[in-house]
Amino acid sequence: MIFDFHTHTFLGDGELLPMELIRRAISRGYTAMAIAEHASASTMDRVIEEVARDCELAAKEWGFAAIPAVELTHVPPSAVAPLARRAKERGAKIVVCHGETVVEPVAPGTNLAGVDCEDVDILAHPGLITAEEVTIAAQRGVYLEITCRKGHSLTNGHVARLATECGTKTLVNTDAHAPGDLLSEGFARTVALGAGIPESRLEEILIRNPQELLRKIGVTV
């Protein structure tokens, strides 16, 4: 089973049409995938609407769980909560917050705003997140991302260690921008193990946590 809740298409900065990305994911053996296009106040309504059309068509014709989502990207921390609420109202099933990765100039305070927001589901590539923020994520039910993306993945070990210590749930996502970025079961295991997740917890991280998120948003696979 392969789950991936953070991917991009050419509606943002990816390479493929949403439907083509969905079709390639199906061919790779994916169970469910969210298309979480980069969004801010300027683009949110359009990308949610456009992605949702292909997700609905894929569900109707192929029975595949393609999920319209957004990744709030480089927005001011004070805007995270109102934009996340707006995204859910516009039809995004999952809201990802672009965390304070060490390879981009994300505004300080974004991690805290993301984990403390009731409408954020996943904090992506959160960089050198603090123990306090990881604890809030656990209390709020926000998942922390273990990412496959080059650069962003530099702090996977830090994220995984704090998440384990604080009892915070994690997910492995690709942050895919191209077809070659899509997961296989073996690579998902490798990324998790490389982050320091013990083999005894792989099923939790790779299967049970994704299934829990899907139940939370009312998606059946």
VENQUI-V790852 format. One record per run of one state. SS is the DSSP state (H for helix, E for strand, L for the rest). FROM is the first residue (numbers start at 1). TO is the last residue. If there is no record, write none. Layout:
ss:SS from:FROM to:TO
ss:SS from:FROM to:TO
This chain:
ss:L from:1 to:2
ss:E from:3 to:7
ss:L from:8 to:17
ss:H from:18 to:27
ss:L from:28 to:31
ss:E from:32 to:39
ss:L from:40 to:43
ss:H from:44 to:62
ss:L from:63 to:64
ss:E from:65 to:72
ss:L from:73 to:76
ss:H from:77 to:90
ss:L from:91 to:93
ss:E from:94 to:98
ss:L from:99 to:109
ss:H from:110 to:115
ss:L from:116 to:121
ss:E from:122 to:124
ss:L from:125 to:130
ss:H from:131 to:140
ss:L from:141 to:142
ss:E from:143 to:147
ss:L from:148 to:151
ss:H from:152 to:166
ss:L from:167 to:169
ss:E from:170 to:173
ss:L from:174 to:175
ss:E from:176 to:176
ss:L from:177 to:178
ss:H from:179 to:181
ss:L from:182 to:184
ss:H from:185 to:194
ss:L from:195 to:198
ss:H from:199 to:216
ss:L from:217 to:221
